[in-house]
Amino acid sequence: MNPTDFRPRLRAGESLIGTMVTLPTAATAEILADAGFDWLFVDAEHGPLDTADILGILQAVGHRVPCIVRVPQCDEAWIKRVLDLGAQGIIVPQTNTPEIVAEVVQYARYAPLGSRGVGLARAHGYGFQFDEYVASANRHVAVIVQAEHKIAVENIDAIARVAGIDAVLLGPYDLSASFGKMGQINDPEVTAAIDRVVTTCKSAGIPIGSFGVTADTIREYREQGITLLCAGVDVLFMGGGARKMRTQVLPES
């Protein structure tokens, strides 16, 4: 996929399957890009990635696969920094109120749609493509907010009405924890909350995303009309593959 096609394809409701990058090495991102995923979820919230690591990942694969960076929180400096590095979009966690969501949009969009600061960085070709980038960034940068707490579920009608968001990404595990049911993502209360988010976002024309670690889970999400899919995590792929090999070679151990 041409990275600049990510936002229009997302908004058009195409099924986009990505995977999560948490290891601070460009080689990991290169391997996953070569595996054929539509996009990469670069996790700077839970992963040990700092801006130098994100820069290396973007330099390695950002020209051939859309890299969407999850920042640690709704923070103007973080959002501005990763977009200036050349991320194709952002994912912001714990966006539990429409006020927080509106702040995310403000930080991610250039005027007149927002208040993103203007600088010279990698996204601008270090100045050589400044005019072109500033003129097109509002069209190409994806803004994705997360519904991963019961407060966000309570506010989902108002969140879905905030202008400028491109998708709402479910966080099933954090959502279950907010109900006091950590990891019980199939609990009726949790599934009812997920259904409410999905139904509301569909009615508002907002694409929905979610994360899963098994192919069966991802297939179930697709059947529900969830189109922005994050399938698996780099460390689980490596650990699972390594454990499978060891078990096959040494089944008695």
WONORMO-V654107 format. One record per residue. N is the residue number from 1. PHI is phi as a letter, one per 20 degrees, with the letter a starting at -180 (NA if undefined). PSI is psi in whole degrees, 0 to 359 (NA if undefined). Layout:
n=N phi=PHI psi=PSI
n=N phi=PHI psi=PSI
//
This chain:
n=1 phi=NA psi=134
n=2 phi=f psi=124
n=3 phi=g psi=326
n=4 phi=f psi=350
n=5 phi=e psi=351
n=6 phi=g psi=309
n=7 phi=f psi=311
n=8 phi=f psi=324
n=9 phi=f psi=323
n=10 phi=f psi=310
n=11 phi=f psi=336
n=12 phi=f psi=354
n=13 phi=n psi=18
n=14 phi=f psi=150
n=15 phi=f psi=117
n=16 phi=d psi=116
n=17 phi=d psi=120
n=18 phi=c psi=187
n=19 phi=b psi=165
n=20 phi=e psi=134
n=21 phi=d psi=119
n=22 phi=d psi=342
n=23 phi=e psi=136
n=24 phi=e psi=51
n=25 phi=c psi=135
n=26 phi=f psi=330
n=27 phi=f psi=321
n=28 phi=g psi=314
n=29 phi=f psi=323
n=30 phi=f psi=317
n=31 phi=f psi=315
n=32 phi=f psi=325
n=33 phi=f psi=320
n=34 phi=f psi=340
n=35 phi=f psi=348
n=36 phi=n psi=14
n=37 phi=f psi=150
n=38 phi=f psi=332
n=39 phi=b psi=162
n=40 phi=d psi=132
n=41 phi=e psi=101
n=42 phi=e psi=112
n=43 phi=e psi=102
n=44 phi=e psi=7
n=45 phi=e psi=302
n=46 phi=e psi=335
n=47 phi=f psi=166
n=48 phi=e psi=24
n=49 phi=f psi=132
n=50 phi=d psi=184
n=51 phi=f psi=328
n=52 phi=f psi=321
n=53 phi=f psi=317
n=54 phi=f psi=318
n=55 phi=g psi=315
n=56 phi=f psi=320
n=57 phi=f psi=315
n=58 phi=f psi=321
n=59 phi=f psi=326
n=60 phi=f psi=318
n=61 phi=c psi=353
n=62 phi=f psi=340
n=63 phi=e psi=347
n=64 phi=c psi=351
n=65 phi=b psi=135
n=66 phi=f psi=130
n=67 phi=d psi=115
n=68 phi=d psi=121
n=69 phi=e psi=127
n=70 phi=e psi=118
n=71 phi=e psi=162
n=72 phi=f psi=330
n=73 phi=a psi=176
n=74 phi=f psi=94
n=75 phi=c psi=124
n=76 phi=g psi=317
n=77 phi=f psi=317
n=78 phi=f psi=312
n=79 phi=f psi=313
n=80 phi=f psi=318
n=81 phi=f psi=312
n=82 phi=f psi=327
n=83 phi=f psi=321
n=84 phi=f psi=333
n=85 phi=f psi=341
n=86 phi=o psi=13
n=87 phi=f psi=145
n=88 phi=e psi=354
n=89 phi=r psi=177
n=90 phi=c psi=152
n=91 phi=c psi=130
n=92 phi=d psi=124
n=93 phi=e psi=163
n=94 phi=l psi=44
n=95 phi=e psi=81
n=96 phi=e psi=350
n=97 phi=c psi=157
n=98 phi=f psi=332
n=99 phi=f psi=318
n=100 phi=f psi=318
n=101 phi=f psi=318
n=102 phi=f psi=324
n=103 phi=f psi=317
n=104 phi=g psi=313
n=105 phi=f psi=316
n=106 phi=g psi=316
n=107 phi=f psi=335
n=108 phi=e psi=345
n=109 phi=d psi=139
n=110 phi=f psi=156
n=111 phi=g psi=145
n=112 phi=e psi=3
n=113 phi=e psi=347
n=114 phi=a psi=201
n=115 phi=c psi=29
n=116 phi=g psi=133
n=117 phi=f psi=152
n=118 phi=d psi=127
n=119 phi=b psi=183
n=120 phi=d psi=117
n=121 phi=b psi=192
n=122 phi=g psi=319
n=123 phi=g psi=331
n=124 phi=e psi=15
n=125 phi=m psi=30
n=126 phi=l psi=32
n=127 phi=o psi=334
n=128 phi=f psi=333
n=129 phi=d psi=31
n=130 phi=g psi=307
n=131 phi=f psi=317
n=132 phi=f psi=317
n=133 phi=f psi=312
n=134 phi=f psi=324
n=135 phi=f psi=334
n=136 phi=d psi=349
n=137 phi=g psi=318
n=138 phi=f psi=335
n=139 phi=e psi=331
n=140 phi=d psi=338
n=141 phi=e psi=126
n=142 phi=e psi=135
n=143 phi=d psi=114
n=144 phi=c psi=129
n=145 phi=d psi=156
n=146 phi=d psi=137
n=147 phi=d psi=96
n=148 phi=c psi=22
n=149 phi=b psi=150
n=150 phi=f psi=335
n=151 phi=f psi=321
n=152 phi=f psi=322
n=153 phi=f psi=317
n=154 phi=f psi=328
n=155 phi=d psi=10
n=156 phi=f psi=328
n=157 phi=f psi=315
n=158 phi=f psi=323
n=159 phi=f psi=316
n=160 phi=f psi=341
n=161 phi=e psi=355
n=162 phi=f psi=122
n=163 phi=f psi=138
n=164 phi=o psi=351
n=165 phi=e psi=147
n=166 phi=d psi=340
n=167 phi=a psi=158
n=168 phi=d psi=123
n=169 phi=d psi=121
n=170 phi=f psi=147
n=171 phi=c psi=83
n=172 phi=g psi=323
n=173 phi=f psi=314
n=174 phi=f psi=325
n=175 phi=f psi=315
n=176 phi=f psi=322
n=177 phi=f psi=325
n=178 phi=f psi=341
n=179 phi=e psi=6
n=180 phi=m psi=25
n=181 phi=c psi=58
n=182 phi=g psi=123
n=183 phi=m psi=352
n=184 phi=e psi=68
n=185 phi=f psi=349
n=186 phi=d psi=7
n=187 phi=f psi=139
n=188 phi=g psi=323
n=189 phi=f psi=322
n=190 phi=f psi=315
n=191 phi=f psi=327
n=192 phi=f psi=321
n=193 phi=f psi=318
n=194 phi=f psi=316
n=195 phi=f psi=321
n=196 phi=f psi=317
n=197 phi=f psi=314
n=198 phi=f psi=313
n=199 phi=f psi=316
n=200 phi=f psi=315
n=201 phi=f psi=320
n=202 phi=g psi=317
n=203 phi=f psi=328
n=204 phi=e psi=357
n=205 phi=m psi=25
n=206 phi=d psi=123
n=207 phi=f psi=150
n=208 phi=d psi=143
n=209 phi=c psi=164
n=210 phi=b psi=168
n=211 phi=d psi=141
n=212 phi=b psi=156
n=213 phi=d psi=355
n=214 phi=c psi=155
n=215 phi=f psi=323
n=216 phi=f psi=318
n=217 phi=f psi=316
n=218 phi=f psi=319
n=219 phi=f psi=321
n=220 phi=f psi=318
n=221 phi=f psi=318
n=222 phi=f psi=321
n=223 phi=f psi=334
n=224 phi=e psi=356
n=225 phi=n psi=14
n=226 phi=e psi=126
n=227 phi=d psi=335
n=228 phi=e psi=104
n=229 phi=d psi=133
n=230 phi=d psi=112
n=231 phi=d psi=102
n=232 phi=n psi=177
n=233 phi=c psi=145
n=234 phi=g psi=315
n=235 phi=f psi=327
n=236 phi=f psi=323
n=237 phi=f psi=313
n=238 phi=f psi=313
n=239 phi=f psi=317
n=240 phi=f psi=317
n=241 phi=f psi=319
n=242 phi=f psi=317
n=243 phi=f psi=321
n=244 phi=f psi=316
n=245 phi=f psi=314
n=246 phi=f psi=318
n=247 phi=f psi=322
n=248 phi=f psi=324
n=249 phi=e psi=321
n=250 phi=c psi=70
n=251 phi=f psi=340
n=252 phi=e psi=343
n=253 phi=e psi=NA
//
